[in-house]
Amino acid sequence: MPNVLICPNAFKSSLSAEAVAKAIAAGLEQSRLSCTCTTLAIADGGDGTLKVVAEYLGLQLRTLEVNGPLGKHVQASYGVKGDMALIELAEASGLHLLDENELDPWAATTLGTGQLIADAIDKGARKIYLTVGGSATVDGALGILDALGVVFYHELGSIQQPVPSDFGRIHRLDMREAADLLEGVALYVLSDVTNPLIGEKGAAAVFGPQKGAKPEDIEVLDAGLHHLADVIEKHNGVHIHDLSGAGAAGGVAGVLHGVLRAELINGAEQVLKWSGFRELLADADIVITAEGHMDEQTAFGKGPGMVAGLAKEAGKVVIGMAGGVSKDLTELEGFDAIFPVVHAPVSHFDAYAATADNLSRTARQIGNLLAKKS
């Protein structure tokens, strides 16, 4: 009787990772395959990472009122255990906090996320893990740094509550207050992207449109981030312009590395370490992983790609499931097979509503196929 390890990512706007795993397990149990199923929700630094990791590590959640992306107060939580804190940027600065007509890349900031970090440090955290997926901002971490005490100056004085429209005015920065606050604190940024800070694959060009940036905004935002990177290099001697992963969350990852020496780490890899995945993998014969959409990027830093790579190294059968699969994706490294779970043209609304049923139905067919082969 094969052991099946089911470890999916969340299906954004549809199902949590836990719900996806449950739906897949239900389908296998309805199939002709006699098997044992173990479920493990995964994440890669995007929305929902806090919930997943809190379950793994038994984090205590703290909730406080902070600034949302456009200044309106929101309730946001972070997780703590001992001197470690896990902060999800999307809690205070996420896209889900704004309606589509509210998106404003020139005014939205990460100030609330910085307030969460400052609170965690004030309460005794000395290891801060920041997940940066799902942001509504292209502010190059200006808000976070402001909340932590970094002061930005233009030629005539300090800039109060800096926003992206201030990029070009920034002349220098003062880190003395922030250095005192952060003494003895290690900051890690978890991300699932490899985009640089600037250029055609940078923060503004790739992620700006989903945050409300129009084509005419992107060039100006990119130039502003370039200027900010120049100021940081002049001040700290750290070159972040083309640093891999620097473009995550509108430049948050790169700027925190350049200003605060934050360490950039792969979100999926870190979450899998916390989850005990390798121990569960050792007992598995078949691994099923899933996410909302699979394409060539799945193999580069995404949770399912990381799962598939490790499982294949261990000699396991690896199956992928996705709400959508790129039409030109014929194979993906690490996977033996990939199955789309939507079987007919439908609207996004209908597809989201039927996600659990589609996952179970497809898993049932996969189970029937595996039963025939076993």
C-alpha positions as a Python dict, from the first residue, in 0.01 Angstrom:
ca = {
    (1, 'M'): (0, 0, 0),
    (2, 'P'): (173, 321, -114),
    (3, 'N'): (219, 621, 112),
    (4, 'V'): (111, 944, -57),
    (5, 'L'): (245, 1276, 71),
    (6, 'I'): (16, 1564, -32),
    (7, 'C'): (185, 1903, 7),
    (8, 'P'): (16, 2183, -189),
    (9, 'N'): (46, 2559, -190),
    (10, 'A'): (-265, 2773, -151),
    (11, 'F'): (-481, 2847, -456),
    (12, 'K'): (-488, 3225, -443),
    (13, 'S'): (-835, 3381, -410),
    (14, 'S'): (-984, 3034, -378),
    (15, 'L'): (-859, 2782, -120),
    (16, 'S'): (-602, 2775, 159),
    (17, 'A'): (-320, 2523, 134),
    (18, 'E'): (-486, 2317, 406),
    (19, 'A'): (-816, 2308, 214),
    (20, 'V'): (-637, 2211, -109),
    (21, 'A'): (-465, 1921, 68),
    (22, 'K'): (-794, 1806, 217),
    (23, 'A'): (-968, 1810, -123),
    (24, 'I'): (-689, 1609, -289),
    (25, 'A'): (-690, 1353, -7),
    (26, 'A'): (-1068, 1317, -37),
    (27, 'G'): (-1037, 1242, -409),
    (28, 'L'): (-772, 978, -355),
    (29, 'E'): (-983, 814, -86),
    (30, 'Q'): (-1272, 791, -337),
    (31, 'S'): (-1049, 627, -598),
    (32, 'R'): (-958, 264, -650),
    (33, 'L'): (-610, 322, -509),
    (34, 'S'): (-549, 168, -166),
    (35, 'C'): (-310, 412, -1),
    (36, 'T'): (-235, 610, 312),
    (37, 'C'): (-241, 990, 277),
    (38, 'T'): (-35, 1241, 473),
    (39, 'T'): (-112, 1609, 420),
    (40, 'L'): (126, 1900, 467),
    (41, 'A'): (31, 2256, 375),
    (42, 'I'): (323, 2453, 227),
    (43, 'A'): (397, 2815, 141),
    (44, 'D'): (680, 3006, -23),
    (45, 'G'): (674, 3352, 132),
    (46, 'G'): (349, 3469, -24),
    (47, 'D'): (6, 3531, 125),
    (48, 'G'): (-85, 3274, 387),
    (49, 'T'): (271, 3188, 493),
    (50, 'L'): (208, 3313, 846),
    (51, 'K'): (-90, 3081, 895),
    (52, 'V'): (97, 2779, 759),
    (53, 'V'): (414, 2834, 964),
    (54, 'A'): (221, 2924, 1280),
    (55, 'E'): (70, 2576, 1262),
    (56, 'Y'): (411, 2409, 1214),
    (57, 'L'): (593, 2593, 1490),
    (58, 'G'): (314, 2670, 1735),
    (59, 'L'): (359, 3046, 1699),
    (60, 'Q'): (162, 3277, 1925),
    (61, 'L'): (-19, 3543, 1720),
    (62, 'R'): (-9, 3908, 1825),
    (63, 'T'): (-256, 4149, 1670),
    (64, 'L'): (-233, 4527, 1668),
    (65, 'E'): (-365, 4828, 1482),
    (66, 'V'): (-125, 4967, 1221),
    (67, 'N'): (-131, 5173, 905),
    (68, 'G'): (-264, 5001, 595),
    (69, 'P'): (-114, 5064, 250),
    (70, 'L'): (-286, 5402, 213),
    (71, 'G'): (-280, 5503, 578),
    (72, 'K'): (-617, 5372, 692),
    (73, 'H'): (-578, 5176, 1014),
    (74, 'V'): (-604, 4797, 987),
    (75, 'Q'): (-576, 4505, 1227),
    (76, 'A'): (-266, 4300, 1147),
    (77, 'S'): (-107, 3998, 1315),
    (78, 'Y'): (238, 3846, 1338),
    (79, 'G'): (368, 3529, 1499),
    (80, 'V'): (616, 3489, 1782),
    (81, 'K'): (795, 3207, 1958),
    (82, 'G'): (1077, 3284, 2197),
    (83, 'D'): (1299, 3549, 2039),
    (84, 'M'): (1178, 3469, 1686),
    (85, 'A'): (905, 3664, 1504),
    (86, 'L'): (743, 3586, 1169),
    (87, 'I'): (587, 3885, 994),
    (88, 'E'): (382, 3861, 676),
    (89, 'L'): (401, 4186, 480),
    (90, 'A'): (57, 4127, 330),
    (91, 'E'): (-102, 4147, 676),
    (92, 'A'): (-51, 4526, 688),
    (93, 'S'): (53, 4618, 333),
    (94, 'G'): (-121, 4362, 113),
    (95, 'L'): (-317, 4388, -208),
    (96, 'H'): (-616, 4223, -42),
    (97, 'L'): (-659, 4533, 177),
    (98, 'L'): (-746, 4756, -121),
    (99, 'D'): (-1021, 4752, -380),
    (100, 'E'): (-903, 4763, -740),
    (101, 'N'): (-1005, 5128, -775),
    (102, 'E'): (-796, 5220, -468),
    (103, 'L'): (-463, 5092, -600),
    (104, 'D'): (-209, 5374, -603),
    (105, 'P'): (159, 5286, -658),
    (106, 'W'): (265, 5644, -583),
    (107, 'A'): (105, 5663, -239),
    (108, 'A'): (89, 5306, -105),
    (109, 'T'): (361, 5227, 148),
    (110, 'T'): (484, 4953, 379),
    (111, 'L'): (468, 5172, 691),
    (112, 'G'): (233, 4930, 869),
    (113, 'T'): (471, 4641, 809),
    (114, 'G'): (747, 4846, 965),
    (115, 'Q'): (523, 4911, 1264),
    (116, 'L'): (479, 4534, 1306),
    (117, 'I'): (856, 4483, 1293),
    (118, 'A'): (915, 4761, 1545),
    (119, 'D'): (656, 4612, 1781),
    (120, 'A'): (815, 4269, 1756),
    (121, 'I'): (1158, 4410, 1839),
    (122, 'D'): (1013, 4612, 2126),
    (123, 'K'): (862, 4289, 2265),
    (124, 'G'): (1200, 4112, 2255),
    (125, 'A'): (1230, 3951, 1909),
    (126, 'R'): (1588, 3915, 1791),
    (127, 'K'): (1532, 3702, 1479),
    (128, 'I'): (1281, 3859, 1240),
    (129, 'Y'): (1157, 3663, 938),
    (130, 'L'): (965, 3881, 690),
    (131, 'T'): (761, 3721, 412),
    (132, 'V'): (701, 3966, 129),
    (133, 'G'): (448, 3816, -115),
    (134, 'G'): (117, 3984, -196),
    (135, 'S'): (220, 4346, -140),
    (136, 'A'): (20, 4645, -267),
    (137, 'T'): (330, 4862, -283),
    (138, 'V'): (622, 4969, -499),
    (139, 'D'): (777, 5182, -227),
    (140, 'G'): (1124, 5029, -203),
    (141, 'A'): (1065, 4967, 171),
    (142, 'L'): (1046, 5341, 243),
    (143, 'G'): (757, 5283, 485),
    (144, 'I'): (931, 5000, 671),
    (145, 'L'): (1248, 5203, 708),
    (146, 'D'): (1055, 5510, 823),
    (147, 'A'): (884, 5307, 1095),
    (148, 'L'): (1222, 5170, 1209),
    (149, 'G'): (1373, 5514, 1244),
    (150, 'V'): (1559, 5568, 916),
    (151, 'V'): (1531, 5936, 821),
    (152, 'F'): (1537, 6036, 454),
    (153, 'Y'): (1649, 6383, 349),
    (154, 'H'): (1608, 6597, 42),
    (155, 'E'): (1840, 6891, -15),
    (156, 'L'): (1645, 7122, 219),
    (157, 'G'): (1555, 6892, 507),
    (158, 'S'): (1393, 6568, 617),
    (159, 'I'): (1108, 6395, 431),
    (160, 'Q'): (815, 6314, 657),
    (161, 'Q'): (644, 5978, 590),
    (162, 'P'): (816, 5918, 254),
    (163, 'V'): (620, 5760, -33),
    (164, 'P'): (723, 5652, -385),
    (165, 'S'): (651, 5998, -525),
    (166, 'D'): (948, 6110, -310),
    (167, 'F'): (1200, 5873, -471),
    (168, 'G'): (1364, 6137, -688),
    (169, 'R'): (1397, 6386, -400),
    (170, 'I'): (1592, 6157, -168),
    (171, 'H'): (1942, 6296, -125),
    (172, 'R'): (2074, 6105, 175),
    (173, 'L'): (1961, 5897, 472),
    (174, 'D'): (2034, 5887, 845),
    (175, 'M'): (2037, 5544, 1009),
    (176, 'R'): (2146, 5630, 1363),
    (177, 'E'): (1808, 5576, 1531),
    (178, 'A'): (1742, 5259, 1332),
    (179, 'A'): (2088, 5123, 1413),
    (180, 'D'): (2016, 5156, 1785),
    (181, 'L'): (1676, 4983, 1749),
    (182, 'L'): (1818, 4699, 1540),
    (183, 'E'): (2131, 4631, 1741),
    (184, 'G'): (2154, 4257, 1797),
    (185, 'V'): (1859, 4187, 1563),
    (186, 'A'): (1890, 3959, 1257),
    (187, 'L'): (1648, 4029, 972),
    (188, 'Y'): (1564, 3768, 707),
    (189, 'V'): (1350, 3834, 400),
    (190, 'L'): (1165, 3533, 255),
    (191, 'S'): (1071, 3553, -111),
    (192, 'D'): (982, 3329, -405),
    (193, 'V'): (1106, 3554, -686),
    (194, 'T'): (1446, 3619, -840),
    (195, 'N'): (1370, 3952, -1010),
    (196, 'P'): (1628, 4231, -977),
    (197, 'L'): (1537, 4572, -840),
    (198, 'I'): (1533, 4762, -1169),
    (199, 'G'): (1507, 4707, -1543),
    (200, 'E'): (1267, 4516, -1764),
    (201, 'K'): (1244, 4232, -1512),
    (202, 'G'): (1253, 4460, -1209),
    (203, 'A'): (1006, 4558, -938),
    (204, 'A'): (822, 4829, -1131),
    (205, 'A'): (809, 4661, -1472),
    (206, 'V'): (699, 4315, -1357),
    (207, 'F'): (497, 4379, -1043),
    (208, 'G'): (391, 4742, -1083),
    (209, 'P'): (86, 4676, -1306),
    (210, 'Q'): (-82, 4448, -1050),
    (211, 'K'): (-43, 4732, -798),
    (212, 'G'): (-206, 4993, -1016),
    (213, 'A'): (89, 5124, -1216),
    (214, 'K'): (0, 5241, -1566),
    (215, 'P'): (248, 5203, -1853),
    (216, 'E'): (352, 5567, -1814),
    (217, 'D'): (415, 5513, -1441),
    (218, 'I'): (647, 5218, -1478),
    (219, 'E'): (941, 5403, -1634),
    (220, 'V'): (924, 5675, -1369),
    (221, 'L'): (895, 5428, -1082),
    (222, 'D'): (1188, 5231, -1221),
    (223, 'A'): (1397, 5546, -1242),
    (224, 'G'): (1300, 5633, -885),
    (225, 'L'): (1406, 5291, -756),
    (226, 'H'): (1731, 5330, -952),
    (227, 'H'): (1793, 5663, -781),
    (228, 'L'): (1717, 5514, -439),
    (229, 'A'): (1961, 5229, -509),
    (230, 'D'): (2226, 5485, -607),
    (231, 'V'): (2176, 5671, -277),
    (232, 'I'): (2201, 5345, -82),
    (233, 'E'): (2520, 5244, -264),
    (234, 'K'): (2673, 5586, -197),
    (235, 'H'): (2574, 5569, 171),
    (236, 'N'): (2636, 5201, 254),
    (237, 'G'): (2853, 5074, -29),
    (238, 'V'): (2603, 4800, -116),
    (239, 'H'): (2507, 4751, -482),
    (240, 'I'): (2148, 4625, -508),
    (241, 'H'): (2043, 4735, -859),
    (242, 'D'): (2072, 4390, -1019),
    (243, 'L'): (2074, 4174, -706),
    (244, 'S'): (1874, 3853, -758),
    (245, 'G'): (1548, 3875, -564),
    (246, 'A'): (1586, 4247, -487),
    (247, 'G'): (1267, 4333, -675),
    (248, 'A'): (1039, 4134, -445),
    (249, 'A'): (747, 4332, -297),
    (250, 'G'): (817, 4647, -492),
    (251, 'G'): (1184, 4656, -397),
    (252, 'V'): (1140, 4578, -27),
    (253, 'A'): (1380, 4283, -38),
    (254, 'G'): (1666, 4464, -209),
    (255, 'V'): (1638, 4787, -14),
    (256, 'L'): (1624, 4610, 323),
    (257, 'H'): (1937, 4421, 220),
    (258, 'G'): (2110, 4740, 113),
    (259, 'V'): (2014, 4953, 412),
    (260, 'L'): (1974, 4705, 701),
    (261, 'R'): (2189, 4417, 571),
    (262, 'A'): (1883, 4188, 572),
    (263, 'E'): (1957, 3839, 442),
    (264, 'L'): (1750, 3733, 141),
    (265, 'I'): (1647, 3366, 158),
    (266, 'N'): (1425, 3141, -49),
    (267, 'G'): (1084, 3136, 114),
    (268, 'A'): (987, 2787, 1),
    (269, 'E'): (1314, 2636, 120),
    (270, 'Q'): (1283, 2796, 463),
    (271, 'V'): (919, 2697, 507),
    (272, 'L'): (998, 2336, 412),
    (273, 'K'): (1274, 2333, 676),
    (274, 'W'): (1025, 2450, 938),
    (275, 'S'): (764, 2198, 824),
    (276, 'G'): (958, 1875, 873),
    (277, 'F'): (907, 1795, 504),
    (278, 'R'): (1223, 1587, 464),
    (279, 'E'): (1122, 1354, 746),
    (280, 'L'): (778, 1300, 591),
    (281, 'L'): (934, 1259, 247),
    (282, 'A'): (1147, 968, 366),
    (283, 'D'): (834, 761, 429),
    (284, 'A'): (651, 859, 109),
    (285, 'D'): (626, 662, -216),
    (286, 'I'): (429, 924, -411),
    (287, 'V'): (434, 1301, -369),
    (288, 'I'): (151, 1523, -493),
    (289, 'T'): (196, 1901, -489),
    (290, 'A'): (-23, 2175, -630),
    (291, 'E'): (-70, 2547, -683),
    (292, 'G'): (-313, 2775, -861),
    (293, 'H'): (-108, 2807, -1179),
    (294, 'M'): (195, 2619, -1305),
    (295, 'D'): (436, 2755, -1562),
    (296, 'E'): (810, 2772, -1618),
    (297, 'Q'): (848, 2984, -1304),
    (298, 'T'): (720, 2700, -1084),
    (299, 'A'): (1065, 2543, -1090),
    (300, 'F'): (1236, 2866, -978),
    (301, 'G'): (1177, 2930, -610),
    (302, 'K'): (808, 2836, -590),
    (303, 'G'): (694, 2593, -322),
    (304, 'P'): (573, 2314, -555),
    (305, 'G'): (891, 2337, -760),
    (306, 'M'): (1103, 2302, -447),
    (307, 'V'): (893, 2005, -332),
    (308, 'A'): (925, 1837, -672),
    (309, 'G'): (1301, 1883, -684),
    (310, 'L'): (1358, 1735, -339),
    (311, 'A'): (1114, 1450, -400),
    (312, 'K'): (1272, 1359, -732),
    (313, 'E'): (1619, 1359, -571),
    (314, 'A'): (1478, 1110, -320),
    (315, 'G'): (1350, 886, -600),
    (316, 'K'): (979, 946, -547),
    (317, 'V'): (698, 960, -802),
    (318, 'V'): (605, 1329, -830),
    (319, 'I'): (267, 1455, -951),
    (320, 'G'): (164, 1818, -993),
    (321, 'M'): (-188, 1961, -996),
    (322, 'A'): (-286, 2316, -1087),
    (323, 'G'): (-589, 2527, -1158),
    (324, 'G'): (-420, 2627, -1481),
    (325, 'V'): (-115, 2503, -1669),
    (326, 'S'): (63, 2716, -1931),
    (327, 'K'): (-26, 2590, -2277),
    (328, 'D'): (340, 2568, -2380),
    (329, 'L'): (443, 2375, -2069),
    (330, 'T'): (503, 2021, -2191),
    (331, 'E'): (718, 1912, -1899),
    (332, 'L'): (868, 2058, -1584),
    (333, 'E'): (1184, 1949, -1411),
    (334, 'G'): (1114, 1729, -1112),
    (335, 'F'): (759, 1631, -1211),
    (336, 'D'): (657, 1298, -1361),
    (337, 'A'): (319, 1440, -1466),
    (338, 'I'): (116, 1760, -1424),
    (339, 'F'): (-263, 1767, -1428),
    (340, 'P'): (-481, 2075, -1478),
    (341, 'V'): (-792, 2050, -1262),
    (342, 'V'): (-1022, 2275, -1467),
    (343, 'H'): (-1166, 2064, -1749),
    (344, 'A'): (-1387, 2308, -1939),
    (345, 'P'): (-1385, 2679, -2029),
    (346, 'V'): (-1536, 2864, -1732),
    (347, 'S'): (-1521, 3212, -1581),
    (348, 'H'): (-1270, 3284, -1306),
    (349, 'F'): (-1558, 3315, -1063),
    (350, 'D'): (-1695, 2971, -1147),
    (351, 'A'): (-1349, 2815, -1145),
    (352, 'Y'): (-1275, 2956, -798),
    (353, 'A'): (-1612, 2836, -666),
    (354, 'A'): (-1553, 2482, -791),
    (355, 'T'): (-1185, 2449, -694),
    (356, 'A'): (-1236, 2190, -418),
    (357, 'D'): (-1462, 1974, -634),
    (358, 'N'): (-1223, 1999, -930),
    (359, 'L'): (-927, 1898, -713),
    (360, 'S'): (-1112, 1600, -569),
    (361, 'R'): (-1235, 1485, -910),
    (362, 'T'): (-889, 1507, -1063),
    (363, 'A'): (-727, 1336, -764),
    (364, 'R'): (-979, 1054, -795),
    (365, 'Q'): (-876, 1000, -1158),
    (366, 'I'): (-508, 1013, -1063),
    (367, 'G'): (-575, 751, -794),
    (368, 'N'): (-754, 527, -1043),
    (369, 'L'): (-459, 552, -1283),
    (370, 'L'): (-206, 475, -1009),
    (371, 'A'): (-417, 178, -895),
    (372, 'K'): (-401, 33, -1245),
    (373, 'K'): (-22, 72, -1250),
    (374, 'S'): (37, -73, -902),
}
